[in-house]
């Protein structure tokens, strides 16, 4: 069941997504409802976090820049179950918080590329994503966003009308033996690459 403040935000963004972008969630029935899940998606726009969030009927957990946790924003981000991360100086504190959230059964939104695309092309996944998967042994839900870059591209402060679709892929269940074999930076990169390939395989339905 959604918390009240989260529900208000969810309802607003869901309604806005339908009204302005004719938001279409494809393969919604594939969404994993039970247990911890890394909701791994491509990163096109500032719109991406809420787009992934409103695609799931339950509370999801977001990552947000540590510097945003100030004043009323701190209260709001906490209510939205966001995890503060230091993008300038990444450390184990943020990673441990993400791993703990996944182990505790939360749905965590992550963008394996780490930054928004400039060209619209998919970028390589960062090995840290593989590390989180290996340590949490979580289920991964690949998802791909189409149209968000047209609506609000990186470097632009002006939103445009566009058709946006979120495609849900089949969940990836990594077995313990596989995760035990993929150790160190190279192994974590291989896990991250598997996830990124699953995202790349999702097709534009528009």
N, C-alpha and C positions, 0 to 999 in steps of 0.2 A: 504493500500500500504506500502511495506517495505521501511525503510530508507536505504540510499545507503550503509553505513558501515555495517548495520545489514544484508543487502542482500548479501554482499560479504562474510561475515562469514557464513550465511545460505547456500549459494551456495557451499562454500568450504566443510563444514561439511556434507552436503547432498551428494555431490559427493564422498567424502571419505567414508561415510557410505555405499553407494552402492558398491563402488569399493572393499573395504577391508572386509566388513562384510555382504555383500548382504542384506542390511537393508530392512526389510519388515514391513510396517505399516499395521496392520490388523484392519479392521472396520474403516478406515479413514473417511468414510461417517458419522460416529457418532460424529465427532468433532464439538463442539459448536462454531459457528462463531460470534454470536451476544452477546454483553454484557460481563460483567466481569466473568471470569471462573478461579477457582483454578484447575490447572492441577496436580492432586495428583497421585504420582507414587511410586513404591518401589525403594529402593536405593541399587544398586549392585556395582557401580563403579564410578570413576571420569568421565566416559563417559556419565553418565545418563543425566546431564543437556542439553548438546547439542543434545542427542538422542531425548529427549522430544521436544526440540525446533524445530528441523528439521522435526518433525512429524506433525507440524501445519503450514499451508500455510500463517499465519500472524505473525506479531511481537509478541513475548512472552516476559514476564518479568522474570528475574532470580533473585535469592538471591545469594549474594557473600559475603565472609568474609570481614569485614570492613578493615582489614589490607592489603587487596589487592588493595585498592583504593589509589595507589601512582604512581606518574610520568605518563608515557604514558599509563600504565594499567588503571589508574583512568579515563583517557579520553576514552579509549576503552570500559570499563565497562559501562560508562555513555551512550555511543553511543549504546550499547547493552541493554540499559534500565534496568540495574541491580540495585537492592536495596541493600545497604550495611547493613549487620547485624553483631552484636557482638556475636559470638558463645560462647566466654568465659564468658561473663557477659551479658546475655540477658536482655533487658529492653523494656520499652513500645515504645521507639522511632522506633525500627525496626518493631514492631507489628503494630503500627499506620501507618507506611509507606506502609506496605503490605495491610492493610485494605483499605487505601485510594486508592491504585492502583486498587484493585478489585472493589470498588465502582465507580471508574472512567472508568470502562469497560475494564480493561486490563486482559490479560491471564497470570496468575502468576504460575510458576512452583514451586511445593513444594513436599517435601519428608516427609510424616507423621512420618516415623520412626526416622528421625532426623540424622541418621548416616548410613554409608554403612555397609552392612551385612558382617560378617566374614565367615559364613557357607553357605550362599545361601538361608537360611530360612528367612521368613518374620518376622520382629520384631514387637513389639507393637507400636501403634501410640501414639504420645505425645498429651496431652490435649490442648496444645497451638494451635494446628491445629483446634480443635473444637471451641476454643475461636474466632479465626479469621473468621471461617465460620459463627458463631453466630452473630458477630458484623458486618460483611460485608453483610450477608444474600446472599452470592454468590452461583452460580451454581458450582457444583463440577464434574469434569471429571476424573473418575478413569482410570488409565492407568497402564500397567504392562510391564516391560522390561524383556526380556529373552535373555540370552547369553552375556550380558555385563560383568558379573563376569568372565566368561571364557576368554573374550578378555583382560580384565585388572582388576584382582581381587584387593581387598583392601590389601595394604602392598607390592604390586608388582609394579616395575617401568618398566616392560617389557610387551609390548602389543603382543597379540597372535591373529592369525586368528580364527574367530568364526562366526557362523551364529547368527545374532542379529535380534530379532523381538520386535516390540512395539505394544502391543494390546490395543486398545481403547475400553473402556467400556461405557455403557449407562450413560448419565449424571444423577446426583442426584440433585433433586430440593427439598430443605428443605423448608417446609412452615413455615410461621411466628409463628404459634401456637406451632409447634414442637420446634422451636428454643427458644421460650419464656419459654417452659417447661424445657428445658435443660440448667439450669443455674449453676454457680459455677463450681469448678474443676471437680466434679463428672459428672455434666451434659455435660461439654465440652469433657470429656473423652468418654462419650457415643456417641457423635457426631463423634469424631475421630475414634472410634471403628467401626461405621457404614461404614465410608469411607475405613478403612483398610480391612474390610470384603469384600467390593466391589472389591478392588484390588486383594485380595486373590482368589476371584471367577473367575478371568480371567485365561484362560487356555493357555498353551504353544502350539502354532500352528506348531512348528518345527517338 
